[in-house]
Amino acid sequence: MHPKYPILASVGNDETLKLWDIRKKVNMVNKSLGMKSSCLGFSPDGAYLAVGMNSGFVLILDSHIKKLNYGTFAEEFLDPSLDVICSPKESKSAAINLKFSTSGEFLVVAYNNLSEDSPLYE
């Protein structure tokens, strides 16, 4: 969920990032990522969207969403560009969870680094 607006982001095995306006129940944006993704999260101010990929990449996208005010009932949002700002690869394993710090300055990413030989693997 976007931290300020009624907008939901979703990713999955279809290699597509989607933004949804949950009040209007419509898809706002479809962006092809070219890879399967496993997790995502907005920064605390909503300016960035991080997407964890199955390949180990993490995409940081510009997600500034501008609101047009026509009253509270008819809220309209301009579609964000979702431009990739950076895409570091820190692991060969899938990113399984990510979280921005409360200040939005840091991003922590958890990877599925367990192998079938690991005693913790289930």
C-alpha positions in Angstrom: 0.0 0.0 0.0 1.1 3.5 -0.8 1.8 5.4 2.5 -0.3 8.4 1.6 -2.8 7.5 -1.1 -5.3 4.6 -1.7 -3.0 3.0 -4.2 -1.9 -0.6 -4.1 1.2 -2.0 -5.9 1.4 -5.7 -6.9 4.0 -7.9 -8.6 4.2 -11.6 -9.4 5.3 -14.3 -11.8 3.7 -12.5 -14.8 6.8 -10.2 -14.7 4.5 -7.1 -14.4 4.3 -4.4 -11.8 0.8 -3.0 -11.4 -0.6 0.0 -9.5 -4.2 -0.1 -8.5 -6.5 2.7 -7.4 -8.4 0.9 -4.7 -11.2 3.4 -4.3 -12.1 3.3 -8.0 -11.1 -0.4 -8.3 -9.1 0.2 -11.5 -5.6 -0.6 -12.7 -3.7 2.6 -13.1 -0.4 1.4 -14.5 1.1 -1.8 -15.9 4.9 -1.9 -16.2 6.8 -4.9 -17.6 9.8 -5.7 -15.5 11.2 -8.5 -17.7 11.8 -10.8 -14.7 9.7 -12.5 -12.1 9.5 -10.6 -8.9 8.8 -11.7 -5.3 8.3 -8.7 -3.0 7.9 -4.9 -3.0 7.6 -2.0 -0.7 7.1 1.8 -0.8 9.4 4.2 1.0 7.8 6.0 4.0 7.1 9.1 1.9 6.0 7.2 -1.2 8.7 8.7 -3.4 10.3 5.3 -4.1 9.1 1.7 -4.8 11.6 -1.1 -4.2 10.9 -4.4 -6.1 12.7 -7.6 -5.2 13.3 -10.0 -8.0 13.7 -13.8 -8.1 17.1 -13.3 -9.8 18.6 -11.4 -6.9 18.2 -7.9 -8.4 16.4 -5.2 -6.5 14.8 -2.4 -8.6 14.4 1.0 -7.0 11.8 2.9 -9.0 10.7 6.6 -8.8 7.1 6.4 -7.7 6.2 10.1 -7.1 2.4 10.1 -7.4 0.7 13.5 -7.9 -2.8 14.0 -6.7 -5.3 16.2 -8.6 -8.0 17.6 -6.2 -11.5 17.7 -7.5 -13.0 17.2 -4.1 -12.8 14.2 -1.8 -15.0 11.9 -3.9 -13.4 12.5 -7.3 -9.8 12.1 -6.4 -7.6 11.6 -9.4 -4.0 10.6 -9.6 -1.4 11.3 -12.3 0.3 8.0 -13.3 3.9 7.9 -12.0 6.7 7.3 -14.4 8.1 4.3 -12.5 11.6 5.0 -13.9 14.3 2.7 -12.6 16.7 4.7 -10.5 19.1 1.8 -9.6 19.2 -2.0 -9.7 21.8 -3.5 -7.5 22.3 -7.3 -7.4 23.6 -8.5 -4.1 22.7 -12.2 -4.3 22.2 -15.0 -6.7 19.1 -16.0 -4.7 15.6 -14.6 -4.8 14.8 -11.5 -2.7 12.0 -12.6 -0.4 11.4 -9.5 1.7 12.4 -5.9 1.8 11.8 -2.9 4.1 12.7 0.8 4.1 13.9 2.4 7.3 11.4 4.8 8.9 13.5 7.7 7.5 13.5 6.2 4.0 17.3 6.5 3.9 18.1 2.8 4.1 16.7 -0.4 2.6 17.1 -3.9 4.0 16.6 -6.9 1.7 16.3 -10.6 2.8 17.3 -13.3 0.3 16.5 -16.9 0.1 20.0 -18.2 0.5 19.1 -21.6 1.9 20.0 -24.7 -0.1 18.3 -28.1 0.0 21.3 -29.3 2.0 20.8 -26.7 4.7 19.3 -28.0 8.0 16.9 -25.0 8.0 15.5 -25.8 4.5 11.9 -27.0 4.5 
